[in-house]
Amino acid sequence: MNDIVSKLRKAASWVWNQKEKMFLGILLVVLLFRAYVVLINPPDVNALIAAVEKPAEKPKPAAKKPAPAAAPGAPAAAPKAAPITSDNVPLPAPKPVLERAEDFKPLVRQNPFTIYGVMAGTGSRGETEQEKIEIQLQRIVKWSDGSYRAEMITKVGGRPKRYAENEPFESYKVMEIDTVNNTVTVFSTAHGKAFTLSPVGS
């Protein structure tokens, strides 16, 4: 019994040590068999080339059956709508053009807690008071580059500051500095109009 077990162990050890050679031998046998098959029955190269170059035949569309004739006196059937394809997709309707408002002042909301000036009203005696803005023109100063600045005091600022033409400040903008008449034209966004200011005391 021990001899049989010893022989089996030796056989298993030998097979395990020779497993790479056995695997290579099996691959070699398969390769030789495939080479034998190719040499004995070579494929038809011309048939393979013709099969590759021959375009695949498109299946023929099935013949349409004629529609059955309508019975006399029956209403005519509605024509079928054409299928929607990439060539006859209907275009969407154009967007409506929005008209630009000519008078946009009602769309602007002013701050109700800020008072920039006094609007025109009626006094106790019925006379009309003139509109005014809370700006005092002190003087017109000549700048080093030859231009002029308007030195003004606003109710918000409280101190004199100098502004050039077309310079915005607070809710105003200097439109023109007239050195000939010694006046400054200021546009007020709160009133929507321009005011001409003269120096204080003039």
C-alpha positions in Angstrom: 0.0 0.0 0.0 2.8 2.3 0.9 4.5 1.6 -2.5 1.4 2.7 -4.4 1.1 5.9 -2.4 4.8 6.6 -2.9 4.5 6.0 -6.7 1.4 8.3 -6.9 3.3 11.1 -5.0 6.2 10.7 -7.3 4.0 10.9 -10.4 2.1 13.9 -9.1 5.5 15.6 -8.3 6.8 14.9 -11.8 3.6 16.2 -13.4 3.8 19.3 -11.3 7.4 19.9 -12.3 6.7 19.3 -16.0 3.5 21.3 -16.2 5.1 24.2 -18.3 6.5 21.7 -20.8 3.2 19.9 -21.0 1.3 23.1 -21.7 3.7 24.2 -24.4 3.4 20.7 -26.0 -0.4 21.0 -26.1 -0.2 24.5 -27.7 2.2 23.1 -30.3 -0.1 20.2 -31.1 -3.0 22.6 -31.6 -0.9 24.9 -33.8 0.2 22.1 -36.0 -3.3 20.8 -36.4 -4.6 24.3 -37.5 -1.7 24.6 -39.9 -2.5 21.2 -41.3 -6.2 22.2 -41.8 -5.2 25.4 -43.6 -2.8 23.6 -45.9 -5.1 20.8 -46.8 -8.2 23.0 -47.3 -7.0 26.5 -48.2 -9.8 29.2 -48.2 -11.0 30.8 -51.4 -9.3 34.2 -51.3 -11.2 35.5 -54.3 -14.6 34.6 -52.8 -13.6 36.4 -49.6 -12.6 39.6 -51.5 -15.8 39.5 -53.5 -17.9 39.1 -50.4 -16.2 42.1 -48.8 -16.4 44.4 -51.9 -20.0 43.5 -52.7 -22.4 46.0 -51.1 -25.1 44.8 -48.9 -28.4 44.6 -50.7 -31.1 46.9 -49.3 -34.3 45.2 -48.5 -37.0 46.0 -51.0 -39.9 48.0 -49.5 -43.1 46.0 -49.2 -45.7 46.8 -51.9 -48.5 49.0 -50.6 -51.9 47.5 -50.8 -54.4 49.6 -52.6 -57.0 51.2 -50.3 -60.4 49.7 -50.4 -62.9 51.6 -52.5 -65.3 53.6 -50.4 -68.9 52.6 -50.5 -71.2 54.8 -52.6 -72.7 57.7 -50.6 -70.1 57.3 -47.8 -68.1 60.4 -46.8 -64.6 60.7 -48.2 -61.8 59.7 -45.9 -59.5 62.5 -44.7 -56.1 62.5 -46.3 -53.3 61.2 -44.1 -50.8 63.8 -42.9 -47.3 63.4 -44.2 -44.8 62.1 -41.6 -42.6 64.7 -40.0 -39.0 64.4 -41.0 -35.9 66.6 -40.7 -36.8 68.3 -44.0 -40.4 69.4 -43.2 -40.2 70.3 -39.5 -42.5 73.4 -39.0 -40.6 76.4 -37.7 -41.7 78.0 -34.4 -43.7 81.2 -34.5 -41.4 84.3 -34.1 -41.3 86.0 -30.7 -43.5 89.2 -30.4 -41.5 92.4 -30.6 -41.9 94.4 -27.4 -42.6 98.1 -28.0 -40.3 100.5 -26.3 -42.0 102.9 -23.9 -41.6 106.4 -25.0 -42.4 107.9 -21.6 -40.5 105.8 -19.0 -40.6 108.3 -16.2 -43.7 106.7 -14.6 -41.7 103.4 -14.4 -39.1 105.0 -12.1 -39.9 105.0 -8.4 -38.3 107.6 -6.3 -37.3 107.2 -2.7 -40.1 108.6 -0.6 -37.8 109.2 2.4 -35.3 111.5 0.6 -36.2 115.1 -0.2 -34.0 116.6 -2.9 -35.8 119.9 -3.4 -39.1 121.7 -3.2 -41.6 121.1 -5.9 -43.8 123.9 -7.3 -47.0 124.5 -5.3 -49.5 127.1 -4.4 -48.9 129.5 -1.5 -51.4 130.7 1.1 -52.2 133.7 -1.1 -52.7 131.7 -4.2 -49.4 132.6 -5.8 -47.3 129.9 -7.5 -44.0 129.1 -5.8 -41.1 128.3 -8.0 -39.2 125.0 -7.9 -35.9 125.1 -6.2 -33.1 122.7 -5.4 -31.0 122.5 -2.2 -27.7 123.6 -3.9 -25.8 126.8 -3.4 -23.3 128.0 -6.0 -20.3 129.7 -4.2 -18.1 130.6 -7.1 -16.5 129.4 -10.4 -12.9 128.4 -10.0 -10.3 128.2 -12.9 -8.4 124.9 -12.8 -4.7 124.3 -13.5 -5.5 122.7 -16.9 -7.5 125.7 -18.1 -10.9 124.3 -17.4 -13.3 125.5 -14.8 -14.9 124.0 -11.7 -18.1 125.0 -9.9 -17.8 125.2 -6.2 -21.1 124.3 -4.7 -22.6 123.3 -1.3 -25.4 120.7 -1.2 -27.7 119.9 1.7 -26.5 116.4 2.0 -22.8 117.2 1.8 -22.8 120.4 3.9 -19.3 121.5 2.7 -18.2 123.2 -0.5 -16.9 120.9 -3.2 -15.8 121.6 -6.7 -17.3 119.8 -9.7 -16.4 119.8 -13.5 -18.7 119.9 -16.4 -20.6 116.6 -17.0 -19.6 115.4 -13.6 -22.5 113.7 -11.6 -22.9 114.1 -7.9 -25.6 112.8 -5.5 -28.8 113.1 -7.7 -27.5 115.9 -9.9 -25.2 116.5 -12.8 -23.3 119.6 -13.9 -24.4 120.3 -17.4 -22.6 123.6 -18.2 -20.3 126.1 -16.5 -20.9 129.6 -18.1 -18.0 131.8 -17.1 -19.3 134.7 -19.2 -22.6 135.0 -17.3 -21.1 133.5 -14.1 -23.8 130.8 -13.9 -23.9 127.0 -13.7 -26.5 124.7 -15.2 -27.3 121.6 -13.0 -29.7 118.8 -14.0 -31.8 117.3 -11.2 -32.9 113.7 -11.6 -35.6 114.1 -8.9 -37.2 117.0 -10.9 -36.4 115.7 -14.3 -35.2 119.2 -15.5 -32.2 121.5 -15.4 -31.7 124.5 -13.1 -29.4 127.5 -13.7 -27.6 128.6 -10.5 -25.9 131.9 -9.7 -23.4 132.6 -7.0 -24.8 133.4 -3.6 -25.3 137.1 -3.2 -25.2 138.0 -6.8 
